[in-house]
Amino acid sequence: MEPLFNELVKILNEQCSVVQKQLKASEAQNQALRDLDMQLLNQAVQQLEQQSITMKELDKQRETIQQQLGATVSDILPKAPFEIQLKLKEIQRQLKGDFQRISQLNEINKVLTMRAAQVNEVILNIFKTGGSSSTYRDSGAIQQKGRPAGILNKTV
């Protein structure tokens, strides 16, 4: 049974490594959104996709070992040899912290992406209307004005 525990530790360590790469890619994505750097953004998204594929493969391996051990990591922890318990607890702690940080970054990146989409929508509307806006008169008729439709807030 100990070889299964060692294999589980090995796979979980590999997952920690993948999560670290995902965290770095999420940070790069965040910076790219803040800097409006499409090249860096595309690279970060590509890295995230590659790491997700790797994580799926490792998850399958981890699940197979857990099935052989008969439970989840938390359930098998008391059954593991002491030194492996320590390793598993440390891995769990690290993964939990990294996943929380990735979750926070994903929320921030979601807001930044939505803001960028709003900016793009304003720009498209300016092009579509030719920069002019219209307002309603008291009579209900539309009055065309030659001023810009609005001020574009370029911050994302």
DSSP file (Angstrom, degrees, kcal/mol; ACC not computed):
  #  RESIDUE AA STRUCTURE BP1 BP2  ACC     N-H-->O    O-->H-N    N-H-->O    O-->H-N    TCO  KAPPA ALPHA  PHI   PSI    X-CA   Y-CA   Z-CA
    1    1 A M    >>        0   0    0      0, 0.0     4,-1.7     0, 0.0     3,-0.5   0.000 360.0 360.0 360.0 -30.6    0.0    0.0    0.0
    2    2 A E  H 3>  +     0   0    0      1,-0.2     4,-2.5     2,-0.2     5,-0.2   0.863 360.0  58.7 -61.7 -36.5    2.9    2.3    0.7
    3    3 A P  H 3> S+     0   0    0      0, 0.0     4,-2.2     0, 0.0    -1,-0.2   0.873 104.8  52.2 -60.7 -33.3    3.9    2.4   -3.0
    4    4 A L  H <> S+     0   0    0     -3,-0.5     4,-2.4     2,-0.2    -2,-0.2   0.910 108.8  49.5 -66.2 -41.1    0.4    3.8   -3.8
    5    5 A F  H  X S+     0   0    0     -4,-1.7     4,-2.5     2,-0.2    -1,-0.2   0.917 111.1  49.4 -62.7 -42.9    0.9    6.5   -1.2
    6    6 A N  H  X S+     0   0    0     -4,-2.5     4,-2.3     2,-0.2    -2,-0.2   0.896 111.2  49.4 -63.4 -40.0    4.2    7.4   -2.7
    7    7 A E  H  X S+     0   0    0     -4,-2.2     4,-2.5     2,-0.2    -1,-0.2   0.894 110.2  51.6 -65.1 -39.7    2.7    7.5   -6.2
    8    8 A L  H  X S+     0   0    0     -4,-2.4     4,-2.8     2,-0.2    -2,-0.2   0.923 109.6  49.0 -62.7 -44.6   -0.1    9.7   -4.9
    9    9 A V  H  X S+     0   0    0     -4,-2.5     4,-2.3     1,-0.2    -2,-0.2   0.912 110.7  51.5 -60.8 -42.4    2.4   12.1   -3.3
   10   10 A K  H  X S+     0   0    0     -4,-2.3     4,-1.9     2,-0.2    -2,-0.2   0.926 112.3  45.1 -60.8 -45.9    4.4   12.2   -6.6
   11   11 A I  H  X S+     0   0    0     -4,-2.5     4,-2.4     1,-0.2    -2,-0.2   0.911 112.4  51.0 -66.9 -42.0    1.2   13.1   -8.6
   12   12 A L  H  X S+     0   0    0     -4,-2.8     4,-2.2     1,-0.2    -1,-0.2   0.874 108.7  52.1 -64.8 -35.8    0.1   15.7   -6.1
   13   13 A N  H  X S+     0   0    0     -4,-2.3     4,-1.9     2,-0.2    -1,-0.2   0.899 109.1  50.2 -64.6 -39.6    3.5   17.3   -6.3
   14   14 A E  H  X S+     0   0    0     -4,-1.9     4,-2.2     2,-0.2    -2,-0.2   0.898 109.5  51.4 -63.8 -39.7    3.2   17.4  -10.0
   15   15 A Q  H  X S+     0   0    0     -4,-2.4     4,-2.9     2,-0.2    -2,-0.2   0.891 106.4  54.4 -64.5 -38.5   -0.2   19.0   -9.6
   16   16 A C  H  X S+     0   0    0     -4,-2.2     4,-2.2     1,-0.2    -1,-0.2   0.914 108.1  49.9 -59.0 -41.9    1.3   21.6   -7.3
   17   17 A S  H  X S+     0   0    0     -4,-1.9     4,-1.9     2,-0.2    -2,-0.2   0.908 111.2  48.1 -63.0 -42.9    3.8   22.4  -10.0
   18   18 A V  H  X S+     0   0    0     -4,-2.2     4,-2.4     1,-0.2    -2,-0.2   0.909 110.1  52.0 -64.6 -42.0    1.0   22.8  -12.6
   19   19 A V  H  X S+     0   0    0     -4,-2.9     4,-2.6     1,-0.2    -1,-0.2   0.886 107.0  53.6 -63.2 -37.9   -1.0   25.0  -10.2
   20   20 A Q  H  X S+     0   0    0     -4,-2.2     4,-2.2     2,-0.2    -1,-0.2   0.906 109.9  47.5 -61.3 -41.3    2.1   27.2   -9.8
   21   21 A K  H  X S+     0   0    0     -4,-1.9     4,-2.3     2,-0.2    -2,-0.2   0.878 111.3  50.9 -67.2 -37.1    2.4   27.6  -13.6
   22   22 A Q  H  X S+     0   0    0     -4,-2.4     4,-2.5     2,-0.2    -2,-0.2   0.899 109.1  51.6 -65.1 -40.0   -1.4   28.3  -13.7
   23   23 A L  H  X S+     0   0    0     -4,-2.6     4,-2.2     2,-0.2    -2,-0.2   0.922 110.6  47.3 -62.8 -45.0   -0.9   31.0  -11.0
   24   24 A K  H  X S+     0   0    0     -4,-2.2     4,-2.3     1,-0.2    -1,-0.2   0.900 112.8  49.4 -63.4 -40.2    1.9   32.6  -13.0
   25   25 A A  H  X S+     0   0    0     -4,-2.3     4,-2.5     2,-0.2    -2,-0.2   0.879 110.1  50.9 -67.0 -37.3   -0.1   32.5  -16.2
   26   26 A S  H  X S+     0   0    0     -4,-2.5     4,-2.3     2,-0.2    -2,-0.2   0.884 110.4  49.5 -66.6 -38.3   -3.1   34.1  -14.4
   27   27 A E  H  X S+     0   0    0     -4,-2.2     4,-2.4     2,-0.2    -2,-0.2   0.896 111.6  48.8 -65.7 -39.9   -0.8   36.8  -13.0
   28   28 A A  H  X S+     0   0    0     -4,-2.3     4,-2.6     2,-0.2    -2,-0.2   0.894 110.5  51.3 -65.4 -39.8    0.5   37.4  -16.6
   29   29 A Q  H  X S+     0   0    0     -4,-2.5     4,-2.3     2,-0.2    -2,-0.2   0.919 109.6  50.4 -62.0 -43.6   -3.1   37.5  -17.8
   30   30 A N  H  X S+     0   0    0     -4,-2.3     4,-2.0     1,-0.2    -2,-0.2   0.926 112.1  46.4 -60.8 -46.2   -3.9   40.1  -15.2
   31   31 A Q  H  X S+     0   0    0     -4,-2.4     4,-2.4     1,-0.2    -1,-0.2   0.893 110.8  52.7 -65.0 -39.5   -1.0   42.3  -16.1
   32   32 A A  H  X>S+     0   0    0     -4,-2.6     5,-2.2     1,-0.2     4,-0.9   0.896 109.0  49.6 -63.7 -39.6   -1.8   42.0  -19.8
   33   33 A L  H  <5S+     0   0    0     -4,-2.3     3,-0.3     1,-0.2    -1,-0.2   0.892 112.8  47.3 -65.6 -38.6   -5.3   43.1  -19.2
   34   34 A R  H  <5S+     0   0    0     -4,-2.0   122,-0.2     1,-0.2    -2,-0.2   0.862 118.4  40.5 -69.8 -35.4   -4.1   46.1  -17.2
   35   35 A D  H  <5S-     0   0    0     -4,-2.4    -1,-0.2    -5,-0.2    -2,-0.2   0.482 105.2-126.3 -90.9  -3.5   -1.5   47.0  -19.8
   36   36 A L  T  <5 +     0   0    0     -4,-0.9     2,-0.9    -3,-0.3    -3,-0.2   0.892  53.8 157.9  56.7  42.4   -3.9   46.3  -22.7
   37   37 A D     >< -     0   0    0     -5,-2.2     4,-2.3     1,-0.2    -1,-0.2  -0.829  22.3-176.9-101.9  98.0   -1.2   44.0  -24.2
   38   38 A M  H  > S+     0   0    0     -2,-0.9     4,-2.7     1,-0.2     5,-0.2   0.849  80.9  54.7 -66.7 -35.4   -2.9   41.5  -26.5
   39   39 A Q  H  > S+     0   0    0      2,-0.2     4,-2.0     1,-0.2    -1,-0.2   0.946 112.3  42.7 -64.7 -47.4    0.2   39.6  -27.3
   40   40 A L  H  > S+     0   0    0      2,-0.2     4,-2.5     1,-0.2    -2,-0.2   0.879 113.3  54.0 -64.8 -37.8    0.9   38.9  -23.7
   41   41 A L  H  X S+     0   0    0     -4,-2.3     4,-2.5     2,-0.2    -2,-0.2   0.927 108.6  48.1 -62.3 -45.4   -2.7   38.2  -23.1
   42   42 A N  H  X S+     0   0    0     -4,-2.7     4,-2.3     1,-0.2    -1,-0.2   0.895 111.8  50.2 -63.1 -40.0   -2.8   35.6  -25.8
   43   43 A Q  H  X S+     0   0    0     -4,-2.0     4,-2.4     2,-0.2    -2,-0.2   0.917 111.2  48.8 -63.9 -42.8    0.4   33.9  -24.5
   44   44 A A  H  X S+     0   0    0     -4,-2.5     4,-2.5     2,-0.2    -2,-0.2   0.913 111.9  48.1 -64.5 -43.0   -1.1   33.8  -21.0
   45   45 A V  H  X S+     0   0    0     -4,-2.5     4,-2.2     2,-0.2    -1,-0.2   0.905 111.1  51.2 -64.6 -40.8   -4.3   32.3  -22.2
   46   46 A Q  H  X S+     0   0    0     -4,-2.3     4,-2.2     2,-0.2    -2,-0.2   0.908 110.2  49.4 -62.5 -42.2   -2.4   29.7  -24.2
   47   47 A Q  H  X S+     0   0    0     -4,-2.4     4,-2.6     1,-0.2     5,-0.2   0.915 109.6  51.8 -62.6 -43.3   -0.4   28.8  -21.2
   48   48 A L  H  X S+     0   0    0     -4,-2.5     4,-2.0     1,-0.2    -2,-0.2   0.898 109.3  50.0 -61.5 -40.3   -3.5   28.4  -19.1
   49   49 A E  H  X S+     0   0    0     -4,-2.2     4,-1.8     2,-0.2    -1,-0.2   0.919 111.4  48.3 -64.7 -43.4   -5.0   26.1  -21.7
   50   50 A Q  H  X S+     0   0    0     -4,-2.2     4,-2.1     1,-0.2    -2,-0.2   0.914 112.4  48.3 -63.3 -42.9   -1.9   23.9  -21.8
   51   51 A Q  H  X S+     0   0    0     -4,-2.6     4,-2.5     1,-0.2    -1,-0.2   0.836 107.8  55.6 -68.7 -31.5   -1.7   23.7  -18.0
   52   52 A S  H  X S+     0   0    0     -4,-2.0     4,-2.1    -5,-0.2    -1,-0.2   0.895 107.2  49.5 -65.7 -39.7   -5.4   22.8  -17.8
   53   53 A I  H  X S+     0   0    0     -4,-1.8     4,-1.9     2,-0.2    -2,-0.2   0.931 112.0  48.2 -63.7 -45.4   -4.8   19.9  -20.2
   54   54 A T  H  X S+     0   0    0     -4,-2.1     4,-2.2     1,-0.2    -2,-0.2   0.905 110.5  51.9 -61.4 -41.5   -1.9   18.7  -18.1
   55   55 A M  H  X S+     0   0    0     -4,-2.5     4,-2.6     1,-0.2    -1,-0.2   0.883 106.2  54.0 -64.7 -38.4   -4.0   19.0  -14.9
   56   56 A K  H  X S+     0   0    0     -4,-2.1     4,-1.9     2,-0.2    -1,-0.2   0.915 109.2  48.5 -61.6 -42.2   -6.8   16.9  -16.4
   57   57 A E  H  X S+     0   0    0     -4,-1.9     4,-1.7     1,-0.2    -2,-0.2   0.918 112.9  47.2 -63.5 -43.7   -4.3   14.2  -17.1
   58   58 A L  H  X S+     0   0    0     -4,-2.2     4,-2.8     1,-0.2    -2,-0.2   0.862 108.1  56.6 -67.1 -35.3   -2.9   14.3  -13.6
   59   59 A D  H  X S+     0   0    0     -4,-2.6     4,-2.8     2,-0.2    -1,-0.2   0.903 105.2  51.4 -61.7 -41.0   -6.4   14.3  -12.1
   60   60 A K  H  X S+     0   0    0     -4,-1.9     4,-2.0     2,-0.2    -1,-0.2   0.925 112.0  46.5 -61.4 -43.9   -7.2   11.1  -13.9
   61   61 A Q  H  X S+     0   0    0     -4,-1.7     4,-2.0     2,-0.2    -2,-0.2   0.915 113.0  49.5 -64.5 -42.8   -4.0    9.5  -12.5
   62   62 A R  H  X S+     0   0    0     -4,-2.8     4,-2.7     1,-0.2    -2,-0.2   0.919 110.1  50.3 -63.0 -44.0   -4.7   10.8   -9.0
   63   63 A E  H  X S+     0   0    0     -4,-2.8     4,-2.4     1,-0.2    -1,-0.2   0.879 108.0  53.7 -62.9 -38.2   -8.3    9.5   -9.1
   64   64 A T  H  X S+     0   0    0     -4,-2.0     4,-1.9     2,-0.2    -1,-0.2   0.931 111.6  44.7 -61.8 -45.7   -7.1    6.1  -10.2
   65   65 A I  H  X S+     0   0    0     -4,-2.0     4,-2.1     1,-0.2    -2,-0.2   0.908 111.9  52.4 -66.0 -41.5   -4.7    5.9   -7.3
   66   66 A Q  H  X>S+     0   0    0     -4,-2.7     4,-1.8     1,-0.2     5,-1.7   0.885 107.5  52.4 -63.2 -37.1   -7.3    7.1   -4.9
   67   67 A Q  H  <5S+     0   0    0     -4,-2.4    -1,-0.2     2,-0.2    -2,-0.2   0.907 109.0  50.1 -63.1 -40.3   -9.7    4.5   -6.1
   68   68 A Q  H  <5S+     0   0    0     -4,-1.9    -2,-0.2     1,-0.2    -1,-0.2   0.852 113.8  44.9 -65.9 -33.5   -7.1    1.9   -5.4
   69   69 A L  H  <5S-     0   0    0     -4,-2.1    -1,-0.2     2,-0.2    -2,-0.2   0.702 113.1-126.6 -82.5 -19.7   -6.6    3.3   -2.0
   70   70 A G  T  <5 +     0   0    0     -4,-1.8     2,-0.3    -5,-0.2    -3,-0.2   0.655  69.9  40.1  90.3  17.8  -10.4    3.5   -1.5
   71   71 A A  S   <S-     0   0    0     -5,-1.7    -1,-0.2     5,-0.0    -2,-0.2  -0.984  86.1 -69.6-172.3-179.8  -11.0    7.1   -0.6
   72   72 A T     >  -     0   0    0     -2,-0.3     4,-2.3     1,-0.1     5,-0.2  -0.306  54.8 -99.5 -78.6 170.7  -10.2   10.8   -1.0
   73   73 A V  H  > S+     0   0    0      1,-0.2     4,-1.3     2,-0.2    -1,-0.1   0.911 125.3  50.6 -59.6 -43.4   -6.9   12.3    0.2
   74   74 A S  H  4 S+     0   0    0      1,-0.2    -1,-0.2     2,-0.2     3,-0.0   0.877 111.8  48.3 -63.0 -37.3   -8.5   13.5    3.4
   75   75 A D  H  4 S+     0   0    0      1,-0.2     4,-0.3     2,-0.1    -1,-0.2   0.862 115.3  42.7 -71.4 -36.3  -10.0   10.1    4.1
   76   76 A I  H >X S+     0   0    0     -4,-2.3     4,-1.0     1,-0.2     3,-0.9   0.609  89.8  90.5 -87.9 -10.5   -6.8    8.2    3.5
   77   77 A L  G >< S+     0   0    0     -4,-1.3     3,-1.0     1,-0.3    -1,-0.2   0.904  86.4  48.8 -53.5 -48.0   -4.6   10.6    5.3
   78   78 A P  G 34 S+     0   0    0      0, 0.0    -1,-0.3     0, 0.0    -2,-0.1   0.779 110.5  53.2 -64.5 -23.3   -4.9    8.9    8.7
   79   79 A K  G <4 S+     0   0    0     -3,-0.9    -2,-0.2    -4,-0.3    -3,-0.1   0.626  91.6  95.6 -84.6 -14.0   -4.1    5.5    7.1
   80   80 A A  S << S-     0   0    0     -3,-1.0     5,-0.1    -4,-1.0   -78,-0.0  -0.385  89.4 -92.2 -77.7 153.9   -0.9    6.8    5.5
   81   81 A P    >>  -     0   0    0      0, 0.0     4,-2.4     0, 0.0     3,-0.5  -0.304  44.8-106.5 -58.9 151.7    2.5    6.3    7.0
   82   82 A F  H 3> S+     0   0    0      1,-0.3     4,-2.1     2,-0.2     5,-0.2   0.879 117.8  49.0 -52.9 -49.6    3.5    9.3    9.2
   83   83 A E  H 3> S+     0   0    0      1,-0.2     4,-1.7     2,-0.2    -1,-0.3   0.855 112.9  48.6 -63.6 -33.4    6.1   10.8    6.9
   84   84 A I  H <> S+     0   0    0     -3,-0.5     4,-3.0     2,-0.2    -1,-0.2   0.852 106.3  57.8 -73.3 -34.2    3.6   10.6    4.0
   85   85 A Q  H  X S+     0   0    0     -4,-2.4     4,-2.7     2,-0.2    -2,-0.2   0.932 106.6  48.9 -57.7 -45.4    0.9   12.2    6.2
   86   86 A L  H  X S+     0   0    0     -4,-2.1     4,-2.1     1,-0.2    -1,-0.2   0.917 112.7  47.0 -61.5 -43.6    3.2   15.2    6.6
   87   87 A K  H  X S+     0   0    0     -4,-1.7     4,-2.5     1,-0.2    -2,-0.2   0.926 113.0  48.9 -63.7 -44.7    3.9   15.4    2.9
   88   88 A L  H  X S+     0   0    0     -4,-3.0     4,-2.7     1,-0.2    -2,-0.2   0.893 110.7  50.3 -64.7 -40.0    0.2   15.1    2.1
   89   89 A K  H  X S+     0   0    0     -4,-2.7     4,-2.4    -5,-0.2    -1,-0.2   0.913 111.7  48.2 -64.0 -41.8   -0.8   17.8    4.6
   90   90 A E  H  X S+     0   0    0     -4,-2.1     4,-2.5    -5,-0.2    -2,-0.2   0.910 112.2  48.8 -64.9 -42.0    1.8   20.2    3.2
   91   91 A I  H  X S+     0   0    0     -4,-2.5     4,-3.0     2,-0.2     5,-0.2   0.925 111.2  50.1 -63.6 -44.3    0.6   19.5   -0.3
   92   92 A Q  H  X S+     0   0    0     -4,-2.7     4,-2.5     1,-0.2    -2,-0.2   0.923 111.6  48.6 -59.4 -44.8   -3.0   20.1    0.7
   93   93 A R  H  X S+     0   0    0     -4,-2.4     4,-2.1     2,-0.2    -2,-0.2   0.922 113.8  46.1 -61.4 -45.3   -2.1   23.3    2.4
   94   94 A Q  H  X S+     0   0    0     -4,-2.5     4,-2.6     1,-0.2     5,-0.2   0.928 113.3  48.3 -65.3 -45.6   -0.1   24.6   -0.6
   95   95 A L  H  X S+     0   0    0     -4,-3.0     4,-2.9     1,-0.2     5,-0.2   0.911 110.0  52.7 -62.0 -42.1   -2.8   23.6   -3.1
   96   96 A K  H  X S+     0   0    0     -4,-2.5     4,-2.0    -5,-0.2    -1,-0.2   0.934 112.1  45.0 -59.6 -47.0   -5.5   25.2   -1.0
   97   97 A G  H  X S+     0   0    0     -4,-2.1     4,-2.1     2,-0.2    -1,-0.2   0.909 114.6  47.9 -63.8 -42.5   -3.6   28.5   -0.9
   98   98 A D  H  X S+     0   0    0     -4,-2.6     4,-2.6     1,-0.2    -2,-0.2   0.902 110.8  50.8 -66.2 -40.7   -2.7   28.5   -4.6
   99   99 A F  H  X S+     0   0    0     -4,-2.9     4,-2.4    -5,-0.2    -1,-0.2   0.881 109.4  51.4 -65.2 -36.9   -6.3   27.7   -5.6
  100  100 A Q  H  X S+     0   0    0     -4,-2.0     4,-2.3    -5,-0.2    -1,-0.2   0.920 111.0  47.8 -63.8 -43.0   -7.6   30.6   -3.5
  101  101 A R  H  X S+     0   0    0     -4,-2.1     4,-2.5     2,-0.2    -2,-0.2   0.907 112.2  48.9 -65.2 -41.2   -5.1   32.9   -5.1
  102  102 A I  H  X S+     0   0    0     -4,-2.6     4,-2.7     2,-0.2    -1,-0.2   0.909 110.1  52.2 -63.7 -41.2   -6.0   31.7   -8.6
  103  103 A S  H  X S+     0   0    0     -4,-2.4     4,-1.9     2,-0.2    -2,-0.2   0.916 110.2  48.1 -61.1 -44.0   -9.7   32.1   -7.8
  104  104 A Q  H  X S+     0   0    0     -4,-2.3     4,-2.2     2,-0.2    -2,-0.2   0.933 112.9  48.0 -62.0 -46.2   -9.1   35.7   -6.7
  105  105 A L  H  X S+     0   0    0     -4,-2.5     4,-3.2     1,-0.2     5,-0.2   0.895 108.8  54.4 -62.0 -40.0   -7.1   36.5   -9.8
  106  106 A N  H  X S+     0   0    0     -4,-2.7     4,-2.1     2,-0.2    -1,-0.2   0.890 108.3  49.3 -62.1 -39.0   -9.8   34.9  -12.0
  107  107 A E  H  X S+     0   0    0     -4,-1.9     4,-1.9     2,-0.2    -1,-0.2   0.923 113.7  45.5 -65.4 -43.7  -12.4   37.2  -10.4
  108  108 A I  H  X S+     0   0    0     -4,-2.2     4,-2.6     1,-0.2    -2,-0.2   0.928 113.2  50.1 -64.3 -44.6  -10.2   40.3  -11.0
  109  109 A N  H  X S+     0   0    0     -4,-3.2     4,-2.5     1,-0.2    -1,-0.2   0.857 107.5  54.8 -62.9 -35.1   -9.5   39.2  -14.6
  110  110 A K  H  X S+     0   0    0     -4,-2.1     4,-2.4    -5,-0.2    -1,-0.2   0.926 109.9  45.9 -63.0 -44.9  -13.2   38.7  -15.2
  111  111 A V  H  X S+     0   0    0     -4,-1.9     4,-2.4     2,-0.2    -2,-0.2   0.923 113.3  49.4 -64.3 -44.5  -13.9   42.2  -14.1
  112  112 A L  H  X S+     0   0    0     -4,-2.6     4,-2.3     1,-0.2    -2,-0.2   0.891 111.5  49.6 -62.4 -39.1  -11.0   43.6  -16.2
  113  113 A T  H  X S+     0   0    0     -4,-2.5     4,-2.2     2,-0.2    -1,-0.2   0.910 110.9  49.2 -66.2 -42.5  -12.2   41.6  -19.2
  114  114 A M  H  X S+     0   0    0     -4,-2.4     4,-2.0     2,-0.2    -2,-0.2   0.899 111.2  50.3 -63.9 -39.0  -15.8   42.9  -18.8
  115  115 A R  H  X S+     0   0    0     -4,-2.4     4,-2.3     2,-0.2    -2,-0.2   0.900 109.3  50.9 -65.7 -40.4  -14.5   46.5  -18.5
  116  116 A A  H  X S+     0   0    0     -4,-2.3     4,-2.4     1,-0.2    -1,-0.2   0.894 108.8  52.1 -63.5 -38.7  -12.4   46.0  -21.7
  117  117 A A  H  X S+     0   0    0     -4,-2.2     4,-2.2     2,-0.2    -1,-0.2   0.884 108.4  51.2 -64.6 -37.9  -15.5   44.8  -23.5
  118  118 A Q  H  X S+     0   0    0     -4,-2.0     4,-2.2     2,-0.2    -2,-0.2   0.914 109.5  49.8 -64.2 -42.5  -17.4   47.9  -22.3
  119  119 A V  H  X S+     0   0    0     -4,-2.3     4,-2.4     1,-0.2    -2,-0.2   0.925 110.8  50.0 -61.3 -44.7  -14.6   50.1  -23.7
  120  120 A N  H  X S+     0   0    0     -4,-2.4     4,-2.7     1,-0.2    -1,-0.2   0.892 108.8  52.5 -61.4 -39.4  -14.7   48.3  -27.0
  121  121 A E  H  X S+     0   0    0     -4,-2.2     4,-2.3     2,-0.2    -1,-0.2   0.909 109.3  49.0 -63.7 -41.9  -18.5   48.7  -27.1
  122  122 A V  H  X S+     0   0    0     -4,-2.2     4,-2.2     2,-0.2    -2,-0.2   0.921 111.7  49.4 -62.7 -43.8  -18.2   52.4  -26.6
  123  123 A I  H  X S+     0   0    0     -4,-2.4     4,-2.2     1,-0.2    -2,-0.2   0.927 111.1  49.1 -61.9 -44.9  -15.6   52.7  -29.3
  124  124 A L  H  X S+     0   0    0     -4,-2.7     4,-2.5     1,-0.2    -1,-0.2   0.890 110.4  51.1 -62.6 -39.0  -17.7   50.7  -31.7
  125  125 A N  H  X S+     0   0    0     -4,-2.3     4,-2.5     2,-0.2     6,-0.3   0.876 107.8  52.8 -65.9 -36.8  -20.7   52.9  -31.0
  126  126 A I  H  X>S+     0   0    0     -4,-2.2     5,-1.3     2,-0.2     4,-0.9   0.926 112.9  44.3 -63.6 -43.8  -18.6   56.0  -31.6
  127  127 A F  H  <5S+     0   0    0     -4,-2.2    -2,-0.2     1,-0.2    -1,-0.2   0.895 114.2  50.3 -65.4 -39.7  -17.6   54.6  -35.0
  128  128 A K  H  <5S+     0   0    0     -4,-2.5    -2,-0.2     1,-0.2    -1,-0.2   0.893 116.8  38.4 -67.7 -40.5  -21.1   53.5  -35.8
  129  129 A T  H ><5S-     0   0    0     -4,-2.5     3,-1.0    -5,-0.2    -1,-0.2   0.521 107.7-120.6 -90.1  -4.7  -22.7   56.9  -35.0
  130  130 A G  T 3<5 -     0   0    0     -4,-0.9    -3,-0.2     1,-0.2    -4,-0.1   0.684  64.4 -66.1  74.3  16.5  -19.9   58.9  -36.5
  131  131 A G  T 3 <S+     0   0    0     -5,-1.3     2,-0.3    -6,-0.3    -1,-0.2   0.469 107.3 116.7  85.8   1.1  -19.2   60.6  -33.1
  132  132 A S    <   -     0   0    0     -3,-1.0    -1,-0.3    -6,-0.2     2,-0.3  -0.711  46.4-157.7-102.3 156.4  -22.5   62.5  -33.0
  133  133 A S  E     -A  145   0A   0     12,-1.0    12,-2.7    14,-0.6     2,-0.4  -0.849   4.2-143.9-125.7 164.6  -25.2   62.0  -30.4
  134  134 A S  E     -A  144   0A   0     -2,-0.3     2,-0.3    10,-0.2    10,-0.2  -0.966  12.2-172.2-130.4 148.1  -28.9   62.7  -30.4
  135  135 A T  E     -A  143   0A   0      8,-2.4     8,-3.8    -2,-0.4     2,-0.4  -0.888  28.2-106.0-131.3 163.9  -31.2   63.9  -27.7
  136  136 A Y  E     -A  142   0A   0     -2,-0.3     6,-0.2     6,-0.2     2,-0.1  -0.742  28.2-141.7 -91.8 138.4  -35.0   64.3  -27.4
  137  137 A R    >   -     0   0    0      4,-3.2     3,-1.4    -2,-0.4    -1,-0.0  -0.348  35.8 -95.8 -83.7 174.6  -36.5   67.7  -27.5
  138  138 A D  T 3  S+     0   0    0      1,-0.3    -1,-0.1     2,-0.1    -2,-0.0   0.823 126.9  56.5 -60.6 -30.8  -39.5   68.7  -25.3
  139  139 A S  T 3  S-     0   0    0      2,-0.1    -1,-0.3     1,-0.1     3,-0.1   0.597 120.1-109.6 -78.0 -10.3  -41.8   67.9  -28.2
  140  140 A G  S <  S+     0   0    0     -3,-1.4    -2,-0.1     1,-0.4     2,-0.1   0.319  76.7 131.6  97.9  -7.8  -40.4   64.3  -28.4
  141  141 A A        -     0   0    0     -5,-0.1    -4,-3.2     1,-0.1     2,-0.4  -0.442  62.8-108.9 -76.3 153.1  -38.6   65.0  -31.6
  142  142 A I  E     -A  136   0A   0     -6,-0.2     2,-0.5    -2,-0.1    -6,-0.2  -0.693  27.1-157.0 -86.5 131.7  -34.9   63.9  -31.9
  143  143 A Q  E     -A  135   0A   0     -8,-3.8    -8,-2.4    -2,-0.4     2,-0.4  -0.943   9.7-142.9-109.3 122.6  -32.4   66.7  -32.0
  144  144 A Q  E     -A  134   0A   0     -2,-0.5     2,-0.4   -10,-0.2   -10,-0.2  -0.681  16.3-164.2 -83.9 133.8  -29.0   65.8  -33.6
  145  145 A K  E     -A  133   0A   0    -12,-2.7   -12,-1.0    -2,-0.4    -2,-0.0  -0.924  20.8-140.3-117.8 146.4  -26.0   67.4  -32.0
  146  146 A G  S    S+     0   0    0     -2,-0.4     3,-0.1   -14,-0.2   -12,-0.1   0.256  70.3 102.9 -88.2  12.8  -22.6   67.6  -33.5
  147  147 A R  S    S-     0   0    0    -14,-0.2   -14,-0.6     1,-0.1    -2,-0.1  -0.558  84.9 -81.1 -94.2 162.4  -20.7   66.9  -30.3
  148  148 A P        -     0   0    0      0, 0.0   -16,-0.2     0, 0.0    -1,-0.1  -0.220  37.0-119.3 -60.2 150.2  -19.1   63.5  -29.4
  149  149 A A  S    S-     0   0    0      1,-0.2     2,-0.3   -17,-0.1   -17,-0.1   0.770  80.8 -40.0 -63.7 -26.8  -21.4   60.8  -28.1
  150  150 A G        -     0   0    0    -19,-0.1     2,-0.5   -17,-0.0    -1,-0.2  -0.955  66.4 -79.6 175.6 168.8  -19.5   60.7  -24.9
  151  151 A I        -     0   0    0     -2,-0.3     2,-0.6    -3,-0.1     0, 0.0  -0.758  43.7-132.4 -89.6 132.2  -16.2   60.8  -23.3
  152  152 A L        -     0   0    0     -2,-0.5     2,-0.9   -30,-0.0   -33,-0.0  -0.750   7.4-148.7 -89.4 119.1  -14.3   57.5  -23.5
  153  153 A N        -     0   0    0     -2,-0.6    -1,-0.0     1,-0.1    -2,-0.0  -0.794  12.5-168.4 -85.8 109.1  -12.8   56.4  -20.2
  154  154 A K        +     0   0    0     -2,-0.9     2,-0.2     2,-0.0    -1,-0.1   0.504  50.6 106.9 -82.0  -5.1   -9.8   54.4  -21.5
  155  155 A T              0   0    0      1,-0.1    -2,-0.1   -36,-0.0  -121,-0.1  -0.537 360.0 360.0 -76.7 140.9   -8.9   52.8  -18.2
  156  156 A V              0   0    0   -122,-0.2   -41,-0.2    -2,-0.2   -40,-0.2   0.382 360.0 360.0-109.7 360.0   -9.7   49.2  -17.9
